[in-house]
Amino acid sequence: MKNREGYMHRKAKSAVAGLAAAALVMGASITGALAASVYEGKDVTLIVPNSPAGLMSQYAHTLAPHIAENLGARNVRVVNHQGGGGLKGSNILWESKPDGMTFALTNVPTLLVAQLAESPGVRFNATDFTYLGRLQADARLMFTGKPSGLKTIEDVRKLDRPFVFASQGTDEDFYTMVVLADALGYDLKIVTGYEGDADTSLAVIRGDADGHMTTWTQSAPAVEAGDKNAVLTTTFERFDGAPDVPTALELIEDPALKAKMEAISSILVLGRGFFGPPDMDPEAAKELRAAIEKTLTDPATLQEMKEKGLPVGYNSAEAQKENVDRVFAAGKDLTPMFKDAVSKIQ
């Protein structure tokens, strides 16, 4: 009898232990399910509203596999939607589902200046995008081509004809050149329709246009080869890569015009950045921001970028959003000038 009681007692204990173990496993499964990544095994789209042959696409294709790995996603697929100086792809992102499966990389200044100019191509509110982190703030300069014979900004100012500017559309370079021409007193002839920096650069090197605005990273090889001249920077201080090239702010004397140049210079330093549609799912945004930060601060990735000539200057999503709001508010005085510029090419 005692043996049977002992047997039954042991059996009951075993059953209780089994139930407890099952409960633990079930609890772990539920916890694991709740903690699962939004992106685990998913396909994610990275929109680049720029040319497939351009610098932005080089950045995107290099970084996409690293971001996918840090997200736990199956793939981050780069898709180009160029057109309108970056507006086409940005509009597509604006209308995308905010589930985190679609985000973009472009020059953030493009978004701000197009909206400030009340460009008819804008279907978004730049301050309402979900900002995910800055990639790089590359110095933007004005370059002239060797065939133009214009080696300095003073050569441009002394021209007895309009300066022929190659533009890919109403992007930040377009509006910057408009501000510069107004502030420095030279006439401007804008030729649009080019597709990206590579296209405008080729036009300048061939002599189809006098010059264009772009980043130092994009044009440094052509400058070193003697095909282009860097004549002016839009930075607040002289650029280390071209210390003999003056800043626009050095040359502008009128306080009102100088204030406008300071406003657009502040916009330009926002640089290249990642962003998503408005009201993005909070957990997806959190994970994507963390993956981008991990990617852009990883020593191995930074070394790879350096070897490819793709500089990185990461800044957090919080700082990026704060700067966008501040700069957008300060830049509203530029709206009349920008609208006038758009009217001249319509």
N, C-alpha and C positions, 0 to 999 in steps of 0.2 A: 504493500500500500504506500509505504513511504517512498519507494522507488518510483511508483507511478506519480505521486504528488510532485516528486523532484523533477520527473520528466515533464509534467505539465507546466511546472514553474519555469523550467528552462525554455520550453516552447513559447510560453507567453512572452518571456523576456526577448527571445529571438524575434518574435513578431513585432514587438514594440520597437526594437532596434531597427528592424527592416523598414517600418513605417517612418521612423525618424530619418533614416538614411534617404528614403524616397522623398521625404519632404525637403531635405537639404538639397537633393539633386534638382527637385522641381523649383525650389527657391533660387538656386544658382542659375537654372535655365531662364527663369523669369528675369532675374537681375541682368543676365547676359544679354537677353533680348532687348531689355530697356537700355542697356549701355552700348548696343551695337551702333556702329557708325552709320550716319546717313548715307555715306558714299560707298560702303563696303560692296565691292563687286559691281559697281555701277559704271555706266559710260557717261562721261561728262563732256560738255562742249565748251571750248574756249574760243570766243569770237574775237577776231582781229579785224577791225574796220579799216584796214590799210592794205597796201599791195603785198601779194605773196612773195615778191622779190625784195621787200624792204626790210629795214632794220627791226621793226616791230615784230615781223614774222620770224626773224631769226631768233629773237628773244623767246617768242612763244614756243617755237618748236624745240628749243634747247631746254626750256624749263618745264614743259608739259609732262614729260615722263617722271620728273622728280616730284612734281605736285601730285600726280596720280599715286605715286608710291606713298607719299606722306598722308594722302587722304585714305588710302586703302581702296581706291577706285580701280576698276578694271582698266580704264583708259581715260585720258584727257585728250580729246580730239580737237585739233586746231582747224578752225574754219574761217576763211577770209570772206568778208562782205565789204569790199571797198566801194567807195563812191561818195561824192559830196564832201570831200575833205574829211572823211571819217564819220559823217553824219548818218549814212545809210546803215552801217553796222551798229552804231549806237542806238538808232531808232529800233532796230530789230531786237537788241538786248532789252530795251525799255519795255517792249511788248511781250517778252518771254515770261514763262511761268516762274514765279519766285520760289521754286522748290530747291534751288541751289544747283540744279543740273546744268545751268548755263551761266557763264560769266564772261567777262571781256578784259582785254588789255589794249590800251591806247594812250595817246597823249591827253591827259586830263585837261590841259588848257584848251584843247579843241572844243570840249563840251561847254566850258564856261564862256569863251568868246563868242561862240555861235549863238548861245542863248542871249548874251548881253546885246548882241547885234540884232536880236529878234529875227534871225535868219528864217526864211520860209521853210527851209528844210528840217527845222528842229521840231520833233514831236515829243520831246522829253523835258523834264525839269532837272537840270544838272545837280542841284543840291539834294534831290530825292533819291538818287542812285544809292545802292548799298556799297559803300567803299570798303575795300578788302586789303589795301596796303600798297604803298608806293614801291615801285621797282627801281627807278633811277631818275634823278634830276640832272639831265645832261645840258651843258651850256649850249644856247642857241646863238648863232652868229649870222651875219650877212656876208655872203660870199659872191665874188664876181669871177667871171671866166676869163681865161687868158686872151681869147679873141676880142674881148671888149676893150682891152687896153686900160681898164680901170683898176688901178692897184691899191688905191686908198679911198677912204670915204670922202676926202676932199676932192678927188677926181670926180666922184659921183655928184657932189654938190656943184661943181663947176660945169657940168654938162650943159650944152646949149640945145638939148633935146630931152624928151622924157626918158627916164631910166626904165628899160624893159625888164619886167619882173615875171619870172616863170612861177606859176602857182598851180597847185594841185586842187584848189578849191577854196572855199571860205573856211579855212582852218586857222590855227593860231598864227602861222607864219604870214598868211595873207593880211590879217589884221595888224600884226606887228609892223609889217612893211608900210601899211597905211599910216600908222602913228609916226613912224620914223620919217617918212616923206614929208608929212605935215610939220613935224618938229624941226627938221633939218633943212627944209626949204628947197627940195628938189621935186621936179615933176615926175609922175609915175604913169607908166603904161602897163597895165596888168594883163597878162596872157594866161588864161585859165585852160583847163581841160587836160592837164598833165596828170598821170596816174602815179602818184607817190614820189618820194624823194629821189629815187633812182632815175625817174623820168625827167624831173626838173633839173637834176644834176647833169644829165646827158645833154639837155638843151643848152645849159650854160657852158659846158665844155666845148660843144660844137659851135657856139656862137649864135644860136637861135634866140637867145635871151642874154641880157647883160649879167643878171645875177638872180640869186634866190636866198631864202632863209632856211636854215636847217641846223642840225646839231653838229658839234665838233666831231663826234665819233663817226658820223656819216661822211663827213667831207675831209677829214684829216689826210687820208691817203692821196686824194686829189691835190691837196695843198702841197704835200711833200713831193709829189710828182711834177709840180709846177703848172698844173692845169687850172688851178683856182687860186684866188687870193682871199684871205680872210680880211675884211675891211672894217668890221664893227661888231661889237658884242652887245647883247641885251642884258648882260649880268650887271649886278650892282657894283662889283669891283672887277678889275681886269682879270681875264681868264688865264690861269697858269699855263695852259697849253699854247697860248698866243699872247705873251706878255706885252708885245709891242703894238697890239691892236687896241685902239681906244674903246671905251664904253660909250654908248649913246648918251648916258647921263652926264658924262664929262663935257659933251659938246652942246647940250641944250641949255640955253641961258634963261629963256622965258619961264617964270615960275609955274604958270598954268600948264604949259606944254610939258615941263619937267614932271609935274605931278601926274600927268597922263602916262608918261613913259614909266614912271615908278609903279603905277598901277598895273601896266601890262607886264612889266618885269616881274612883279609879284605873282602874276598869273603863270608866267612861263616856268617859274621854279617849282611849280607843282609836279612837273615832269610826267614820266610814264607811270601808269598805275593800273592795278586790277580793280574792277568794280562789277557789281551785279545789278539785277533789276531792283526796282523799289520794293520795299516790304518783303525782303527775302526771309525765308524761314529762319528763325533765330538760331536754331541748332546747326543748320546747314552753314549759315554765315560764320558762326563760331568756329566750326571745324575747318572751313575753307580759309579763314584768316590765319588759324594756327598752322595749317599746312603751308600756306604761302610764306609765313614768317620762318618756319623751319627750313623751307627750301632756300630762302634768300639770305639765311644766316649760317647755312651749313658750309664748313670750310672746303669740303670736297667740291661742292657745287660752285662755290665762289672761285675756286681755282680753275675749274672747267670754263667758267664764264670769262675769266681773265685771259685764258689761253685763246679763246675765240674772239677776243677784242670786244666783249660785251660788258661794260662796266655796270656794277650794281651799287645802289645807294639806298638800301631799304629804309623805309619809315613806316611806322605802325598805321593801321587802319584808323585808329582814333585820331592820331595827329593829321592824317590825310583828310579826314572829314572836317576837322576843325579848321584846317587851312582853306579848304574849298569854301566853306561858309564865310569865312573872314574875307577872303579875296574876292568872292563874288559880290559881297556887299560893298566892298571898297571900289569895285570896278564899274559900278553902275553909271558913273560919270562918263564912261567911254561910249555908252550906247548911241548918242547922237552921231558921233564920228563913225562908228562901225556901221550904222544904218545907212549913212551917206555913202560909205565905201561900197556896200552891197548894191545900192541903187545905180552906181556907175557901171556895174558889169551886167546888169539885168537887161 
